Amino acid sequence: KQWYERRVRKQWYQRRVRGDRAADHSALLNKAYRCLRDPYCRAKTLLLEAGVDPTVATVDNDFLMEMMSFNDEVEMCEDMASLGLIRESNEAGVQGLFDEFQHYFEAGSTDVAANRLTKCKFLLQTRERIDQREEFLTSL
């Protein structure tokens, strides 16, 4: 890797970048690597590059009602086994929406892809609620 960076990418090799530019350059690279590892950030970036604002996509009322019900289940969950089942269901939903996003994005249906990403954001927020509930249940 070092050989590649020194020979092929000399202009970007960190040792060649001096002073404040080196810190800015490193921060930018770290941000890019974090985004590449995060499927949501990666998908959001793809939409932005395609000229679509992913924050304005809307979702239907049925999905919102389903999310409210799902979040109520998380809050009412009293044991780790039930919470584990909820987590599995949520993770399957996240993966399914990312797969749908990829399919629609590659097909050029960026508006539908943005809708799937918006739905995915709801499920990712539910993932955080599940993590919080798990912490609460383990503290009992």
Disulfide bonds with the S-S distance in Angstrom:
Cys35-Cys41 2.29
